[in-house]
Amino acid sequence: MDRQSLAVKYRPRTFEQVAGQSIVCKVLEKQLELQNFKNCYLFAGASGCGKTTLARCFANKINNGEGDPIEIDAASNGSVDNIRAIIESANQRSLSGIYKIFIIDECHAITSTGWQAFLKGIEEPPLYTIFIFCTTEPNKLPQTILNRMQRYNISKIDSISIKNYLKYICEQEGFTNYDSTIDLISKVAKGCMRDAITMLDQCATYSTDLSLENTRAVLGSFAFEVMLKLTNTLLSADAQGMIQTIDEVDKNGDIKQFVGSYLEFVLDLNKYVLFKSLDITAIPKYLESEVQYLTSFEGAGLWYNKLAEYLLNLKTNIKYDLSQKATVEAYLLKLCRGN
């Protein structure tokens, strides 16, 4: 029998279990308390941050746990014919709950003619029908539709909340040696709980001993260590070492994406210079000794400000560059020479 994934097993069923969305949860709980529901909601936010999960929790509460919401993926059901079928179904009373609730995911994929068909159903919805739309791209929705929705922005989840939830999962599953690994994953997930749990699941499938050594075997070499290596070459004006590191980056990934990530890393080093804490950065705590070394010299703040300016200009200039590697090397060679 296949093992249930951690993302499915630990998907929140109640508002209390939803991480990082306390304000939205409180507003929705107030509507539940007053039994004052809207007919059309929009949950908008980044992928993997809990839009559909929150919609399911809300739908369950509205109907007091009776009946399941009707979930529709608009990415494959967004045509005008699909929408007409939804509207026809919406006009029929629910047989299992007080309200008939539709959760329509990826709603930005609905066609323009599909939205036109939806417009009347949203303007004059059946009394006991509720639509909950979810999207990562609210800018693609027609303004006439947006004006008729009650919108909630679902934010990215802070790394501390992600780490705490990963710790809870590790405790429930009996994983060991997980402290450094969950700290790392909570930072590299960049606000996406689903990605974080998926990475944890990958590591646990390899071994329930979640040491950094085992985690490295699953997730590969960490970009953090490449960025530390590059920073050391720049600080020591080691042009050859810098070129070798950039060559390694180019062979193993997208150099343009790396420049963006490295800019964020340098800004985090600047934050550490100012506040002496990794809590407000995306750098995992197991690297703190290396960060201390990189930021302990006199004038560190000014030097990292200069590096950040270089990287900002570099990021702009390589956007449409056909020789990205050469451009990156040229910029960083200037820095090695103190220009």
N, C-alpha and C positions, 0 to 999 in steps of 0.2 A: 504494500500500500504506500502511495506517495506521501511524503511528509508535507504537512501544511506549511506554507511559507510564513515567515515571521510577520511579513507585512499584512497578510490576511488574518493571522491568528491574533495579532495585537492591534488591529484596526479599531479605533474607538467606537463604542456603541452609545455613549452618553456624552453630554456636554462636559461633564467633570473630567472625562478622559482625554478631551481634545486639548492639545498643547498649543500654547502661543496665540490663542484667539479669544482671550477672556472678554474683551470689550464686545465683540460681535455676539458671543454666547450670552452675555448679560442682557443685551437688547432683545435677543430672540426669546430668552427666558421670561422677560417682562411681557412680551406679546402672549406667551403661553399662559402666564398668570392672569392676564386680562381677557384671554380668549379673543384677542383682537388681531386677526390674521389678515394679511394682504393676499390678493389673488395672484400676484406676480412678483417674484424675487429674482435678483441677480447676485450671484456670488462670483466675484472677479478676483483673480490673483494668480501668482506664479504656479507652475506645475508642482504637484506633490506636497502642497501646503495645507490640504484639508478641505477643499471646496465641496467635493462630492461627499466626503465623510460627514461634514457639518450638515449638508442637505439631508442626508439619511437620518442623522440624529434628530434634526428638527421635524422631519416628516413623521418619524416614529413617535415623538412627543405629541404632535398635533393629534394623531389618531390613537393616543394612549396605548401604543403597542399593538394595535389591531390592524391587520392587513399590511402589505408592503407597498411602497411607492413604485410607480412604473418608471423604470430607468431607460432612457433612450440616448444612444450615442449619435449625436447630430452629424458627426464626421461621415457616417455611412447612411444616415437617415435624414438628410437635410433638404431633400427635394420638395417641390410644391406638393407632389402626390403624398409623400410621407407626412407632411404637415397637415394636409387635409384629413388624413386618417387619424392623426392625433386629435384634431379639433372635433372630429366626429365621435371619437372615444370619450373626449372630455365632456360631451353633452349627456353622457350616460352616467347615472349615479353609481357610486362605488357600492359593491355588495359586501365588502369586508370591513370598511371603516366609514367614519362620518364624512371625511373628505377624500376625494380622489386626487392624489398628488402625483404630478409628473416631475421627474428630475431629468433635465435635458442637458447632457454634458457636451462640451466642445460646441456650444451653441453658435460660436462665431462662424462655423462651417455651414450654417443654414443659408441657402441661396436667397437672392433678393426677392425672387418670386415666392419663395417659401415664407419669408418674413411678411410679405404682403398678405399671404393667406392667413398668417398668424395674427395680423393686426386686429381684426375684429374679435377674435377669440380672447385677446388680451384686453381690449377696450371694454368688451361686454362679456366677461367670463361667466360660465354657469356658477350658481351660488356656492356650490360645495366642491369647486375645483380650484386647485392651487398649482401654479407652475413655478418651479425653481430652476432657473437657468444657471449653468456654470460655464465659465470661460477663462482662458488665459489671455484673450485678446479682446477686451471690451470695446476697443477703438473700431473694431470691424462691425459692430452692431449699428443699425440705422438709428439716428437720433429720435425718430418717431417712436421707436420701440423702447429705447433707453428712458425716454420721458415717462413711460408708463410702468416702469419697474421700480421696486424699492431695492436700491443697490447697497451691497456690503462688500467692502474691499478686504479680502483675505490676505493678510501680510505674510511675508516670509517668516519662518520661525527662528528665534534667536538660538545661538549655539548652546547656551546653558539649558534651555528647555529641551533641546534635542538630546543633549548629553544625559539629562536626568531621565528621559524616557528610555534611552538605550540602556542605562544602568538598571532600570526597573525590569526590562526584558531579560537582561543578563542574570539578574537575581532570580527571576521566575524560571529561567531555563537551566540554571545551575552552571553557567559559563564561569571560567576562572581567568585570572590575570588580565582583566579587561580594562582597567583604568586608563592606561595610555592609549589603547586602541579606540575606546569610545570618545576620548578627548579629540583624537585625530579625526575620526569620522564626523564628529559633530561640527568640526571646522570646515572640512573639505566638502561636506554636503551642501554648503552655501544656502542654508535656510529651507532645504527640502527634506522633510521628515521621511517621505517615502524612499528617497535615494539613500538616506542614512540607514534605514532599517534593511534595505536591500543589500547594502554593503556589509552590514553586520551579519546578515544571513549568509552571504558568500563566505565570510571568514569562519563562521561557526560550522558551515558544511565541511570545510577543510579540517578544522579542529575546534573543539569547545574550549581549548586552551587558547585564549585570545591575546597571546603575547605579541609584541610588535614584530618579532621575528616571523611568527606564523602569519600575521596580518600582511607583512611584506610579501610573503610567498604567494598570497592570493591577489592582493591589489597591485603588486608590482612596485617598482621603485617610486618613491614619493617625489613629486615635483618640488616639495619644500627643500629637499636635500640638493637638488640641482640648482635651485635658486641660492641656497647658501654657498654652494661651490662657486657660482658665478660671482656673487658678491665678494667673496674672498679674493678672486682673481682681479677684480676691479680695484679693491682696496690696496692690493699689493702691486698694482700696475703690471700684472703678469699678462701681457698681451697674448702670448702663446697659449697659456692656460684658458684665457677667455675664448679664444678662437676654437679650441678643442671642445669647450663646454657648449658653445653655440652649435658646433658641428653635431654634437651628441643630441642636442634639442631638435635640430633639423631632421636628423635621421629617425627620431622616435616619435615625432608629433608635429603639430601645427605651430610653426614659429611665430606667426602673427598672434595666435591665441596665447602663446607663452609670454609675449611682450606685455599683453594685458594683465596676465596673472602676475608677472614680475613687478609691474607697476603697483599692483595692490600689495604685494609683499614689501616693497620698498616703503610704501606709505605706512604699513604696519610697523616697520622698523622705526620710522619717524615717530609713531605713536609711542613706541616703547622708550625711545629717547626721552620723550616728554613725561610719560606717566609711570615708567618702570613696571609695567604690568602687561601680561599677555591676554588678560581677560577681555580687553576691548579690541583684540586683534583676531585674525583668522589663523594665527600660528599656534600649533599645539604645544602644550606645556613641556613635553619631553625634549623640546628643542631650546628651552630657555637658556641653558648654559652657552650654546652657540650664539644665540641672539645677544646675550650679555657681552660676549667677546666682540661681536661685530659692532656694538654700539658704545663701547667703553672708551674710545679714544676722544681726545679733545677736538671739538668742532664737528662731532658726528652729525648733529642736527643740520648744520649748514651743508655738509657733504651729501647727506641723503636728500635734502631739498634740491640740490643741484642734479643729483641722479634722477630724481622724480621729474624734473623739468626736461631732462634729456629724453626720458621714456615717454613723456606726454607728446613731445614733438615727434619722436620715433613712431609712436602708435598712429599718429595722424598721417605721417608720410608713407607708411608701408600699407595703408589701407587698400590701395589699388596698385601696389608695386609688384612688378613681375620678377624682381630680383630681391626678394625680402631678406634672404640670408646675408647677402652682400651689404645691404643697407644697414642691417642690425650691426654687423661687424664694423662698418665705417663709423657709426655713431659711438660704439663702445670703445673703439680704438682711440678716438679723440679723448674720451674720458681717461683712458689709461695713460695718455700722454699729458694729462692735466689741462687740456684745452677747454 
